[in-house]
Amino acid sequence: IIGQESSNLTFISRSHLQVVDLGADQFLVRNLSVNPVVVRQQQLGKDGESIMNAGESIEFVAGVELRCFLRLTLERAPGATFVAASPAPAGPAFWVELGGTAVRPEVPPEQRRVHAQVAFPAAPASCNNGRQNLTVGRAYQHELHQAALHDEALAWVSREHFRIAELEAGKFELVAVSSNPMWRQHGDEQLPLSKEDKASLEHGDRIWLYTGA
């Protein structure tokens, strides 16, 4: 397709993408490679996930400028059917919203939000009971961070900074995956978190990131 001599071949891995059919013309896409792809204008790093609709595209990108050199469009084969083993999720169950002095004031709240995606199942039929996970970091929300954060704050956001996993309805687990300091605030209580520390998380809690101040 792109030629055996193309320099872009180095940006396509042997096992690059995993796609799961959720039914209703929706697909769950996971990037298995350290080479990023772009889905719905959002960069997906390794283990990044996104829900796509039939007719939407996955872009393979190269270089620091993330230049698109190959675009794949997901389409359902004519006559294909799908029998759901579990209900497909209706939409994001939760999101985190960027705030604080590191955020550019002109960016509206709806453009500061990072929405969760359905956790990728070990077996596609199980769909992990529809529970959703979220990883926050420059490798996952590259464009959002560049647009929403002041330039001097970007250096303090790691490629993978923290993860949030839905344990059950309304209950979550926060995992620090960066060596940069962070805190979880629940009410008036602030809990410091180091790399690989875990903490419970509820709706309304705040996650504070160190930005060099």
N, C-alpha and C positions, 0 to 999 in steps of 0.2 A: 504494500500500500504506500509506504513512504520511502521505499528503496533500501537495499542492503547497505549502501554506502552513507546513508543519512546519519549525521551526528546526533540526531534526535533519538536514535535507537537506545542510547544509554539512559534515557528517561522513561523507558518502558521496561518494567520488571517481568520476570518469568511468571510470577504470580502477583498480579497487580490489583485486581478488583474481585470482589465477591458481590453477587447480586441475588437478592431473594425476592420472589414474587409474593406480594402481600394480598393480591387480588384487587378488584375494583380499579384496575389500571394504575396501581401504585407499586413501587419497587423500593426495597431497602438496599442501599449501596454502601459497601465498606471498602476503604482503601487499605490493602494489605501491604503496600509498598512504602518505602521511605521517600519515594518520588511522589510529590503532591499531584492531585488532580483538582479541578474546579467544578463544583456542582452548584447550580443556582447562585452563581456569583460568590460562592463561599469556598475558600480553599480547604481541602481535606488533607491533613497529614496522615501519617501511618496510624491505622486503627480509627481514623475519622469516619463518621457515619452520616448519611443523609437519606431522607425519603424523597423519591422522585416520582413524577407522574409520567405516564406513557407520552412520548413525543418530546420529552425534555432530553438534554444532552449532558454528557460527561466530557470535559475538556482535559486533554493531556497537555501539560505546560512544561516549558523549558527555560532555564536561565533565571537570573535574579529578577528579571522583569516579568516572569511568569507568562511568557509568550505562548499562546495556544498553537500547537502544530498538528493536533489530531483531535477530531470531535466525533464522539460516538453518540448516536441517538437511540434511546430505548423505545422499542415498539413491540407490541404483542403480536405474535404470529397469527395469521388468519385462522380462525376456527379454534384457537387455543382456549381452553377452559381452565378454571381454577377452583378447587374445592378447599375451602378454608378449614384448617384444623383448629383454629382459634380465631376470635374476632380481630380484625385489623384495627389498630388504634385510630381514634377519631381525630387526633391532633396532639400537639404538644401538651403535656400535663403540667409543665412548669418551665420557667425561664429565669435567668438572672439578668439584672439590669445594671449597667455600669453607672456609677455615680461618684461624687467626690470632686476634689479640686483638680484631679488629673484629667477630667473629662472636659472636652471643649463645650462651652456653654451654649453654642449655637446648634448643637446636635439635639434633635427632639428625642423624647423618651422612647418612642417606638423604634428608633434607629440605634438605640443603645442596648437592645435586648438580644440575648443569646438563648435560643430555644433548644430544649432537649429533644433528643431523638429516641426512637425505640431501641432498646439494647439489642445488639446483634445476637440472635439465638445460637446456641451450640448446635441444635437441630432445628432447621427452619420451621418444622411443623409446630413446635412448641411456642415460638414467637416470644419466649421468656415471659409469658403471661402479660404481655403488653407493657411491662415496666420499662422505664425510660432512663437513659444515662446522659450525662453531659460532661464533656472535657473542655476546659477553657484554657486557651494559650494561643500564642502567635501562630503556631502551626495549624490551628483549627479555625481561627477567626481573623486571619491576617488582615483582610480589607476592613473589617469592622474596627479593629484596634487602631489601624492607621488613620481611619476617618474620625474616630471618636476621641482618641487620647492625644494630649499634648505630646510633642515630639520627645521631650525630655523624660517622659514617663514610660515610653515604649521599651526602653532598655531594661526596665524592671519587671516586665511581663515575660515569663519564660515560654519556650516553645510549648511545653506542657506544664501548666501551673497548678491546676487542681481538677479533681473529678468529683462529680456528684452522682450518686447512684440511688435510684428509687428502691427502697426496701419493701414498702407496702404503701397503700394509699395515704398520702400526707406525711410519710416518714422517709427521711433521706439520710444518706451517709456521705460526709465530706472527707475526701482524701487529699492531702497535700502531696504533690508529686514534684515540687520545685524546692530547691535549697534556699530560695528567697523567702524571707520571713512573711508570715501571714497570720491572721487571727480570725476566729469565729466569734461573732457577737450575738448572744441570745439574751434579749432584754438588756439589763445593765451589766451582764457578765461578759467579759472578754477572755477567750481561751487562746493562748498562743499555740501555733502549730508549726512543727518542723517537718522536714521531708519524711514522707511515709506515715505521718501521724494521721489518725482518723478521729472524726467527731460526728456526733449526731447533728442533724440539721432539720429545721422546720420552716414552714412558710413564714416570711417576715424577718428571718435571721439575716445578719449582714456578714459578709466576708471582706475583711480589710487586707489589702495588699501593701507591702512596703514599697515606697516609690522614691527612696533616697532622702526624704525629708528628715 
